[in-house]
Amino acid sequence: MSPLVDRWQTVVDNVKQATNLANRNTNNVQLLAVSKTKPVEMVEELAAVGQQHFGENYLQEALAKIEALKHLPDIHWHYIGSIQRNKTKDIAQNFDWVHTIERAIIAKRLNDQRPDGLSKLNVLIQVNIDDEASKSGCQPNELESLIEEIMQYEKLQLRGLMIIPAKNGSDAFVKTNQLFQQIKQSYPELTMWDTLSMGMSNDMDIAIANGSTIVRVGTAIFGARN
Ligand SMILES: *Cc1c(COP(=O)(O)O)cnc(C)c1O
């Protein structure tokens, strides 16, 4: 096994172990391999051993990889970077998932620009759960109006929430899981509300213990970024 596949297998095993420890079904936690800054060859190597979901932050870099790997139909591309207005068209045309919606205008543009031939774009709302000035994401009290806006869009499938918690140990995971469950109760019409994107290389265990359904792991799989 190559060192890359070896590290990936270790992460796959760790995700499984954390899921079992939390008494959760291993089908309900997905590993998103965050390949930002890493070459397309590494993505291809992991796709060959069965990794299907890849996350990217930088649009131009991501588009080049998506183009280079378009012969691999099983790859699902997730956009996890911040979104400016002028990026929405490329995102709507090329990705399967977007984790980082924080404003209604971005959702509207993604909906308008999603090509007819493609399936619905799966979207998550990013929440600034620790109320950090430097962080992106909507405030919890903005969620309701954003959800009601996105529910109207035919080409978007609202799946859940995403967070990047503050570094200094917070109760972000617990709070986000509570919000996630409350929304599920309040909006029974959200039939595909099933996704909580939280947990990265250093905190995926605690995220899984608190209900995460997608862990976004870069460094532990691909090694440090320069
Ligand atoms: C880079 C990045 C990750 C991966 O972080 P690691 O600590 O390398 O696992 C996850 N989520 C987002 C939003 C990122 O930008």
The ligand as a Tripos MOL2 file, in Angstrom:
@<TRIPOS>MOLECULE
LIG
   15    15     1     0     0
SMALL
NO_CHARGES

@<TRIPOS>ATOM
      1 C1         -9.2130   22.5620    5.0690 C.3       1 LIG1
      2 C2        -10.5530   22.2640    5.5850 C.ar      1 LIG1
      3 C3        -10.8410   21.0420    6.2110 C.ar      1 LIG1
      4 C4         -9.8080   19.9670    6.4810 C.3       1 LIG1
      5 O1         -9.0510   20.3070    7.6080 O.3       1 LIG1
      6 P1         -7.9310   19.3230    8.1980 P.3       1 LIG1
      7 O2         -7.6300   19.8980    9.5260 O.co2     1 LIG1
      8 O3         -6.7750   19.3840    7.2580 O.co2     1 LIG1
      9 O4         -8.5220   17.9690    8.2720 O.co2     1 LIG1
     10 C5        -12.1490   20.8200    6.6100 C.ar      1 LIG1
     11 N1        -13.1200   21.7380    6.4310 N.ar      1 LIG1
     12 C6        -12.8720   22.9210    5.8380 C.ar      1 LIG1
     13 C7        -13.9800   23.9010    5.6730 C.3       1 LIG1
     14 C8        -11.5820   23.2330    5.4140 C.ar      1 LIG1
     15 O5        -11.3610   24.4270    4.8490 O.3       1 LIG1
@<TRIPOS>BOND
     1     1     2 1
     2     2     3 ar
     3     2    14 ar
     4     3     4 1
     5     3    10 ar
     6     4     5 1
     7     5     6 1
     8     6     7 2
     9     6     8 1
    10     6     9 1
    11    10    11 ar
    12    11    12 ar
    13    12    13 1
    14    12    14 ar
    15    14    15 1
@<TRIPOS>SUBSTRUCTURE
     1 LIG1         1 GROUP 0 **** ****
